[in-house]
Amino acid sequence: MPLSPSTAILTSGAAISPVIPLIIRRLDSPQSIPSLASEGHLLPLLFPFLIPSPAATAAAAAGASLSLEVDLERYTDQSEGFTLLKPASWRKVEKAGATALFEEEGKGINNIGIVVSPVRLSSLRDFGTPEFVADKLIQAERRKESTKDANVLGVAERWCQNGFPVYEIEYRVDSSRGGMKRIFSAAFVASNKLYLLNIAHSDPPHNPLDNQTRGILEQVLHSFDVVV
């Protein structure tokens, strides 16, 4: 079924895979959102463990894109109950606050982070709509001292293997610690756990994220799922 006029692809880049049912919402007019404090601080403040090192910041300035020859491999954490695809060459690193973190070799600003936290919710919809979560995410990003600008580009909703909704959010950040970055985030709740995925990639004006790299990152985003 074609998308209605009120819906839109996340951006004008590569199209989203047709095998994944997505409801895409355009963010035409942000609505007033209640304080996150009243909701029990469900969302961490945007993965503080993903702040890049000085070496990663220097690599970002070079503006190198993800290799088009990248191979994706599946990573599964049976104990925490999640699975996703990741670039085979990206190494796993240990960082406080991260359930799992993968970095591109020599370009730590390009990374994939996962956080799993216990919650009292049975579904992410008990917390709010995709737009609500996107607004909270961008508000937290803008509160960082290092953030110069941050804007949501689009919001999507799909369903994971056990039928729970997955919220997907794409936004762009201009930061004094890492420069211009494109962020792809996904979140879902299953078995009273909140699963958060954050994919960060450099996106400087002189070398913006290309469609091929975007397509690879979207495959990772859409593969984030619960283990059944």
Steps between C-alpha positions, in 0.01 A plus 500: 500500500651837402564759768229761543572869434535554875795263519856532377828313472738599780706714263561519127776240526478128429154350532414286800491126441148397386509175699475688829155647581560864588265784578687822424385826655603845385593742778322809367410668828659389828245473780535597862635201693475447879817484706703180480546519877133414545555183297777360721794587273431210265754614242868539591654829392599389154768245572771711668745212447493579127694826539791458257865515590726778361634251245146420390424872468805543276380209287160664471663815366642290218142411410567145382186298424433139585657262247254388236654153516398450862367158598227476759496225759242416764573571864272338759502548876303206635525611862352845433269374226582716197650453155614724214724519197834683526791567266730199534812718528367717784660394827319462828629729774420530868358825634312580817124518450494300177360150477690469171700751296659455157735748333637534149877444512681833520171696485346468843245769424334240275350260748208281602391499864237294681362558850262259676329621817220356719170691493150455634337538160369217287516701176667822384153632417430510874760779511386696198487534124804491270480878474500530879816289529666691214427830671648375829806370318570829324432705815760297687748542214451877496565521874857377452760775529680363195192514275484790257186387320279190479200429280270202453481391136232235530321242711385147417323211666532130419445173685754255636471122483292470817252762379614792716539844337847629415551876474764623254631856508744675270661829590804717429731648764764770474732463799829645618593140584479315171372760254197431280352155556199305374332289767266206446328381819260215572318409821261232616380343824480123546489285815510815714828613345561815298724435198673803348714503185707801394688510167726802453683593179689812393299726270705817432381751238809446283444122494136424586367153564460329162211276400707181500628555854155603610361177360749296707412689817129455435550124469657506846218717634223279365670179615487597869259251653415280795630143516210256480 
